[in-house]
Amino acid sequence: VNNIGTAYGADAVLRIQPDLLRAPDVSFFRWHKLPGRRWPRERVPTLVPCLAIEVISESNTGPEMARKM
């Protein structure tokens, strides 16, 4: 097992750009992106994950998925 980072679920809302928020189903962060290996105290931190996963379900529409990508 490698302890290279941590993952968060859809409750981890991220500010990717000043006016762009995202809440991926899963987001992974290498430790170097999280000072002190802790989630920032801001309600919506400005962070870009190393990996973001969005699970597609049958109820997702084409335009909805295009917007998320």
Secondary structure, DSSP 4 states (H G I P E B T S, - for coil): ----EEEEETT--EEEETTEEE--SEEEEEGGGSGGGS--SSSS-----SEEE----TT--HHHHHHH-
